[in-house]
């Protein structure tokens, strides 16, 4: 016997297909809105020199790969840990704590706990950056412990790392070390329209400004930080480090 088509079933099927298609189209639009600002960088990467090229006044921007925090480019230790590692070392006859590696989400709580247990007098940094919130927490803890921070020979302190470094009550940078800043992203990494992340970005930027101000850093440092895109890093000169109070004149 021939089955008579049920018009109601066909109508329901069309509605479901339309709803599914609409959801897919909406998802594509949302993803497009969210990632549109980053497309130029993906299609045309920075033409800045690599990190291993020497800098000079007016020539301080270098190519930085933000999707590879532990290995952002040549000139950074290729064996850099993917998250911060704390180890006790001797530096100029003094026992110090070395923090080495990228700043991964969750490192803040772990490193803060270690700092409070060890209570070092000196912290040596070698980090290409990473999570801003975790770096802020570590930097604030260092200030509370009245720690001295240093970048020794050939060390790097990029991206979020300077927010740890400025936590030191006295701060110094070796002639062969490099400290650099750039724009940051804040909040969770989710597929949402960019306009929904504005509040997170503003809150995060306010946190950075408050931190730098509390640490006594000249906020002129935020000029190159905000003007340098995430795929580049602006490396501070010796004069900028001094003029903006990133290093302290009494650090030996």
Order of alpha helices (4+ residues) and beta strands (2+ residues): alpha-beta-beta-beta-alpha-beta-alpha-beta-beta-alpha-beta-beta-alpha-alpha-beta-alpha
